[in-house]
Amino acid sequence: MMYYEKGGAGLELGASDLKEGLYAALEKLGTKQKVLAIPPDYTRLPSRSGELTEMAWHYYGDALTDVLPALGTHSPMTAHQIGHMFGSLPASLIRDHDWRNDVVTLGTVPASYVKEVSEGAVEFPWPAQVNKLLRDGNFDLILSIGQVVPHEVVGMANYNKNIFVGTGGSEGINKSHFIGAAYGMERMMGHADTPVRRVFNYASEHFAKHLPIVYVQTVVGLDKTDGIVKTRGLFIGDDFEVFDKAAKLALQVNFEMLDRPLKKVVVYLDPTEFKSTWLGNKSIYRTRMAIDDNGELIVLAPALKEFGEDKEIDRLIRKYGYFGTPATLKACDENEELRRNLGAAAHLIHGSTEGRFSVTYCPGKQAGNLSREEIISVGFNYADIDEVTARYKPDQLKDGFNILPDGEEIFYISNPALGLWAYKERFKY
């Protein structure tokens, strides 16, 4: 059921609005003795989830005993990130999720169902894995907190993805990513009803109904009139309705339909958020339906230091590279190590343009950042960040179309994680 909803493409919700809505919903839930909060990690900083988690702690006090950031395959949060994102929340409440070791399997979605919803793209059983804390922690409330936004793996992020991927295990994460890649990322992005989401929903209905999960979901987007990120909605509930309503608003707020394809796109990756191509390739995922054939994507990545945040995934990306679907599937057939890490294989497919347009990465020059040779070795082009930013100045560009003094037109994106862009001939409702 829905406990609270407020949203609209023209609304702007401040901290007091979020607190009022959250507390109204928590009041309806009644007294709780032991609460677990599952917010996203630092890579979702604009989601407002950090503030909402801190507000929940102020509401419940000592009854909120654990905070498990939904790391998925990401690196554990640093002390600085914890303090910046969660404010006064005690760092002692934070639990690190280990996706390779700290999981239990609640049940298995049959291979026949996976084959049915993926239209035959894959046929394997899918394990509904979660961090063991969810099952064994004896919580009478689990607050799953996060942002609904277009997503490359599942269509729209959050809802039960926050549980089955954010706190999931290696097999579940790997296979869910591969289902989406095999079915087709461009068929799913921006859609709430996708094969991967149906698999998650099956798992929620059949294996997780005993878990006392309530979803706290925001819709956040960039206001192009003033360049400020604004919160447009807050939806709190315990079933699919809460996600469905948030997803419909997110499609209005985070999706931009274009009348013509883009010849050149310049994307900036905030150094506080994007340090890997595992995350930075959102610049590819979210723009691929907008970029013209033989177009160019330039990615300004001042803090790019690795390909995968997980060491094994980083090694696999370095070994196999972003060389297209046929090459990746062939590598899967021939190499057991890649078959054991289907999430990495899916990422290699997602990060390839299939030769349709070019991608040029411009990493910063600090010690430890990726080098020219490393960038080129995985299939991307390289350019000097100083030379490129001298021409395309992030501090002077506005999101959307820009005409440079010499007449060149570019499309600029300051944060690819906040949106989805598509040429109208490529996006199917």
C-alpha positions in Angstrom: 0.0 0.0 0.0 1.0 3.6 -0.4 1.9 5.5 2.8 2.8 8.8 1.2 3.0 10.3 -2.2 3.8 13.8 -3.5 5.2 14.5 -6.9 5.0 16.5 -10.1 7.3 17.7 -12.8 6.9 21.3 -11.7 7.2 20.7 -7.9 10.3 21.3 -5.9 10.6 19.5 -2.6 13.0 20.8 0.0 14.4 19.2 3.1 11.4 20.1 5.2 9.0 18.6 2.6 11.0 15.3 2.6 11.0 15.2 6.4 7.3 15.9 6.6 6.5 13.2 4.1 8.8 10.6 5.6 7.6 11.2 9.1 4.0 11.1 8.0 4.6 7.6 6.5 6.6 6.3 9.4 3.8 7.5 11.8 1.4 5.3 9.8 3.7 2.3 10.3 3.5 2.5 14.0 6.2 1.8 16.6 9.2 -0.3 15.5 11.7 -2.0 17.7 14.5 -2.8 15.2 15.0 -1.0 11.9 17.4 -1.5 9.0 18.0 1.2 6.4 19.2 0.4 2.9 20.2 3.6 1.1 22.3 3.7 -2.0 26.0 4.5 -1.8 27.9 7.6 -2.7 27.4 7.1 -6.4 23.8 8.1 -5.9 24.6 11.3 -3.9 22.0 13.5 -5.7 19.2 11.1 -4.8 18.6 12.8 -1.4 18.7 9.3 0.1 21.5 10.4 2.5 19.3 13.0 4.0 16.3 10.7 4.2 18.4 8.1 6.0 19.6 10.6 8.5 16.0 11.8 9.0 14.9 8.2 9.6 17.7 7.8 12.2 16.5 11.0 14.0 13.0 9.6 14.0 13.8 6.1 15.3 16.8 6.9 17.4 18.4 3.7 18.9 15.8 1.6 17.1 17.6 2.1 13.8 20.4 -0.3 14.5 22.0 -0.8 11.1 22.5 1.0 7.8 23.5 -1.2 4.9 24.4 0.9 1.8 23.3 -0.9 -1.4 26.8 -1.2 -2.8 26.1 -4.0 -5.3 29.5 -4.4 -6.9 30.8 -0.9 -5.8 33.6 -0.2 -3.4 32.7 0.3 0.3 32.1 4.0 1.2 35.0 6.0 2.7 34.7 7.9 6.0 34.5 11.1 4.0 31.7 9.8 1.8 29.8 8.6 4.8 30.0 11.9 6.6 29.2 13.9 3.4 26.2 11.8 2.4 24.7 10.9 5.8 25.5 14.0 7.9 25.1 13.4 11.6 24.3 9.7 11.3 26.8 7.7 13.4 29.4 6.0 11.1 29.2 3.1 13.6 25.8 2.1 12.1 27.2 1.6 8.6 27.6 -2.0 7.4 29.7 -2.9 4.3 28.0 -5.3 1.8 30.2 -8.0 0.4 28.5 -9.2 -2.7 30.7 -12.3 -3.0 30.4 -13.6 0.5 27.7 -12.0 2.7 24.6 -13.3 0.9 21.9 -15.9 1.2 19.5 -17.2 -1.4 15.8 -16.7 -0.6 14.6 -18.8 -3.6 15.2 -19.4 -7.3 13.2 -18.0 -10.2 12.7 -20.9 -12.7 14.6 -20.9 -15.9 11.3 -21.3 -17.8 10.1 -18.0 -16.5 13.3 -16.2 -17.2 13.1 -17.6 -20.8 9.5 -16.5 -21.1 10.0 -12.9 -20.0 13.3 -12.5 -21.9 11.6 -13.7 -25.1 14.1 -16.5 -25.3 17.2 -14.4 -25.0 18.4 -16.5 -22.1 17.3 -19.6 -20.3 18.8 -20.1 -16.8 17.4 -20.1 -13.3 17.9 -16.8 -11.3 18.7 -16.9 -7.6 17.1 -14.2 -5.4 20.1 -13.3 -3.3 20.3 -10.7 -0.5 22.7 -9.8 2.2 22.2 -12.2 5.1 21.5 -9.3 7.4 18.0 -8.9 5.8 17.0 -12.5 6.6 18.8 -13.0 9.9 18.7 -9.5 11.5 15.2 -9.9 13.0 14.1 -6.5 11.8 10.5 -5.4 12.1 11.1 -2.7 9.4 13.5 -2.5 6.5 13.6 0.9 4.8 14.8 0.7 1.2 15.7 4.2 0.3 16.6 5.4 -3.2 15.9 7.3 -6.4 13.9 6.1 -9.4 15.7 7.1 -12.6 16.2 5.5 -16.1 18.7 2.6 -15.8 20.6 0.5 -18.3 20.3 -2.9 -16.6 16.6 -2.9 -15.5 15.0 0.0 -17.3 14.2 2.1 -14.3 16.4 2.0 -11.2 15.4 1.2 -7.6 12.4 -0.5 -6.0 13.4 -4.2 -5.6 16.6 -3.7 -7.6 17.9 -1.9 -4.5 17.4 -5.2 -2.6 18.3 -7.9 -5.2 21.2 -6.0 -6.8 22.2 -3.4 -4.2 22.4 -6.1 -1.5 22.6 -9.0 -3.9 25.1 -11.7 -4.5 27.5 -12.4 -7.4 25.4 -14.9 -9.2 22.2 -12.9 -8.9 23.9 -9.7 -10.0 25.8 -11.3 -12.8 22.8 -13.1 -14.3 20.4 -10.1 -13.9 22.9 -7.9 -15.8 23.2 -10.5 -18.5 19.5 -10.9 -18.9 19.2 -7.2 -19.7 22.2 -7.2 -22.0 21.0 -10.2 -24.0 17.5 -8.9 -24.3 18.8 -5.5 -25.3 19.6 -2.4 -23.3 18.0 0.0 -25.7 14.7 -1.9 -25.5 14.6 -1.4 -21.7 16.0 2.0 -20.7 13.2 4.3 -19.5 10.7 1.5 -19.2 9.3 0.3 -15.8 8.1 -3.1 -17.2 11.1 -5.0 -18.5 12.3 -8.7 -18.4 14.7 -7.9 -15.5 12.1 -6.1 -13.5 9.7 -9.0 -14.0 12.3 -11.4 -12.7 12.7 -9.2 -9.6 9.0 -8.9 -9.1 8.6 -12.7 -9.3 11.3 -13.0 -6.6 9.6 -10.3 -4.4 6.2 -12.0 -4.7 7.4 -15.6 -4.1 10.4 -15.3 -1.9 10.6 -12.0 -0.1 7.0 -11.2 1.2 8.1 -12.1 4.7 10.7 -9.3 4.7 9.1 -6.1 6.2 10.3 -3.8 3.4 9.0 -0.3 2.8 10.3 1.6 -0.1 11.2 5.3 0.2 11.7 6.6 -3.3 12.6 10.0 -4.7 12.5 11.4 -8.2 15.3 13.9 -8.8 16.2 15.8 -12.0 18.2 18.7 -13.4 16.2 21.9 -14.0 17.6 23.1 -17.3 16.3 26.6 -16.7 18.7 27.3 -13.8 21.0 24.2 -13.9 20.1 23.2 -10.4 19.3 19.6 -9.4 15.8 19.5 -7.8 13.7 16.9 -6.1 10.3 16.4 -7.9 8.7 13.6 -6.0 8.7 11.4 -2.9 6.8 8.1 -2.9 6.6 5.7 0.1 4.9 2.3 0.1 5.4 -1.4 0.2 4.3 -2.7 -3.2 4.7 -2.2 -6.9 2.4 0.8 -6.9 5.0 2.9 -5.2 7.5 2.2 -7.9 5.1 2.5 -10.8 4.0 6.0 -9.7 7.6 7.1 -9.2 8.7 5.7 -12.5 6.0 7.6 -14.4 7.2 10.8 -12.9 10.8 9.9 -13.6 10.0 9.5 -17.3 8.7 13.1 -17.3 11.6 14.5 -15.2 14.7 12.5 -16.4 14.0 11.7 -20.0 14.6 14.0 -22.9 13.2 13.1 -26.4 15.2 14.8 -29.2 13.9 15.7 -32.7 17.2 15.0 -34.3 20.2 12.8 -33.5 23.3 14.3 -32.0 26.6 14.6 -33.9 28.8 15.4 -30.9 28.1 14.9 -27.2 30.3 16.1 -24.4 29.8 14.6 -20.9 31.4 15.7 -17.7 31.9 13.1 -14.9 32.0 14.7 -11.5 35.3 13.6 -9.8 33.5 13.0 -6.5 31.2 10.4 -8.0 32.9 8.9 -11.1 36.2 7.1 -10.7 35.7 4.1 -13.0 34.3 3.2 -16.4 32.0 0.8 -14.5 30.2 4.0 -13.4 31.4 6.4 -16.0 30.0 4.4 -18.9 26.7 5.9 -17.9 27.8 8.5 -20.4 27.5 5.9 -23.1 24.4 4.1 -21.8 22.3 7.1 -21.3 23.2 8.8 -24.6 23.5 5.9 -27.0 19.9 6.3 -28.3 20.5 10.0 -29.0 23.9 9.9 -30.8 23.9 9.8 -34.6 25.6 7.1 -36.7 29.3 8.1 -36.9 28.7 10.6 -34.1 31.2 11.3 -31.3 31.0 11.1 -27.5 33.6 12.9 -25.5 33.8 12.0 -21.8 35.7 14.4 -19.5 36.7 12.2 -16.6 39.1 14.0 -14.3 39.1 11.3 -11.6 39.1 8.2 -13.8 41.5 5.7 -12.1 40.1 2.2 -12.9 37.8 0.3 -15.1 35.9 -1.9 -12.5 35.5 -1.1 -8.9 35.7 -4.8 -8.1 39.3 -6.0 -8.7 38.2 -9.1 -10.6 35.9 -7.2 -12.8 38.6 -4.6 -13.4 40.9 -7.4 -14.5 38.3 -8.8 -16.9 37.6 -5.4 -18.5 41.3 -4.9 -19.1 41.6 -8.4 -20.6 38.5 -8.4 -22.9 37.7 -4.7 -23.5 34.6 -3.0 -25.0 34.7 -4.5 -28.5 31.1 -5.3 -29.2 28.4 -7.9 -28.6 29.8 -10.6 -31.0 33.3 -10.4 -29.5 32.0 -10.5 -25.9 29.7 -13.5 -26.6 32.5 -15.3 -28.3 34.8 -14.6 -25.3 32.1 -16.0 -23.0 31.9 -19.2 -25.1 35.6 -19.6 -25.0 36.5 -18.5 -21.4 35.0 -19.9 -18.2 36.3 -16.9 -16.2 33.9 -14.6 -18.2 31.1 -17.1 -18.0 31.5 -17.0 -14.2 31.2 -13.2 -14.3 28.3 -12.5 -16.6 27.8 -9.1 -15.0 31.2 -8.1 -16.4 30.3 -9.6 -19.8 27.0 -7.6 -19.7 29.0 -4.4 -18.9 31.3 -5.0 -21.8 28.3 -5.2 -24.1 26.7 -2.1 -22.6 29.9 -0.1 -22.9 30.4 -0.9 -26.6 28.9 1.2 -29.3 29.0 -1.7 -31.7 31.0 0.5 -34.0 28.1 2.9 -34.5 29.7 6.0 -32.9 33.1 6.7 -31.3 33.9 7.2 -27.6 36.8 9.4 -26.5 37.8 9.3 -22.8 39.8 12.2 -21.3 41.1 11.1 -17.9 42.8 13.5 -15.5 46.5 13.5 -15.1 46.8 12.8 -11.4 49.0 10.0 -10.3 47.0 6.7 -10.4 44.6 7.8 -13.1 44.2 5.7 -16.2 46.7 6.3 -18.9 46.4 6.8 -22.7 47.6 3.2 -23.2 45.1 1.8 -20.8 42.2 3.7 -22.4 43.1 2.6 -25.9 43.7 -1.0 -24.9 40.0 -1.5 -24.0 38.7 0.0 -27.2 38.1 3.7 -26.5 39.8 6.7 -28.0 42.0 8.9 -25.8 42.4 12.7 -25.8 44.3 15.1 -23.5 41.9 16.5 -20.9 43.7 19.9 -20.8 43.4 20.3 -24.6 39.8 19.2 -24.7 38.6 21.3 -21.7 40.3 24.3 -23.3 37.8 24.0 -26.1 34.8 22.5 -24.3 34.7 24.4 -20.9 32.4 22.6 -18.4 32.1 25.7 -16.3 30.8 27.7 -19.2 28.6 25.2 -21.0 24.9 24.8 -20.3 23.2 21.4 -20.3 21.8 20.8 -23.8 22.7 22.4 -27.1 25.6 24.8 -27.2 27.0 26.7 -30.2 30.8 27.5 -29.8 32.3 30.7 -31.0 33.5 29.0 -34.2 30.0 27.7 -35.0 30.5 24.1 -33.8 27.4 22.7 -32.2 27.7 20.3 -29.3 25.2 18.7 -26.8 26.5 19.0 -23.2 25.6 16.8 -20.2 26.8 17.7 -16.7 25.7 14.5 -15.1 24.7 11.4 -17.1 23.4 9.6 -14.1 20.4 12.0 -13.8 18.9 11.4 -17.2 18.2 9.5 -20.4 18.4 11.1 -23.9 17.0 9.6 -27.1 16.3 10.5 -30.7 12.6 10.0 -31.2 13.1 7.4 -34.0 15.1 5.2 -31.7 13.0 5.2 -28.5 9.9 2.9 -28.5 7.2 3.5 -25.9 
